[in-house]
Amino acid sequence: MFIYLQLLVIVCMYSIMFIWFTETVFFFWQSLFYNAQTQLLSRPAVVEKIVELGTVSLGNSYQSVLKSGFSDKKSDRATRVSFKVIPLGT
């Protein structure tokens, strides 16, 4: 889930126009990334699969953007902040 959300942050940082399209593509292909499909894979292997699918769906020009985005501290931080939960009543 975190890697997928980081993908959305990366795409949003590059071009917000492709967020809906990216969500649609990954929703359609979610079975490739669900539980048993990725359970025994390392994080870099899962990221590589996501970069491949993102490159096929968004175009070759996105490959370097996606690859570098997963090692970028700015996208990592934005993803972690988006996971913060604000308790009710505060």
GIQUIPE-V941961 format. One record per helix or strand of 3 or more residues. SS is the DSSP state (hx for helix, st for strand). FROM is the first residue (numbers start at 0). TO is the last residue. If there is no record, write none. Layout:
SS,FROM,TO + SS,FROM,TO
This chain:
hx,1,13 + hx,15,27 + hx,29,32 + hx,34,36 + hx,42,57 + hx,59,68 + hx,72,81
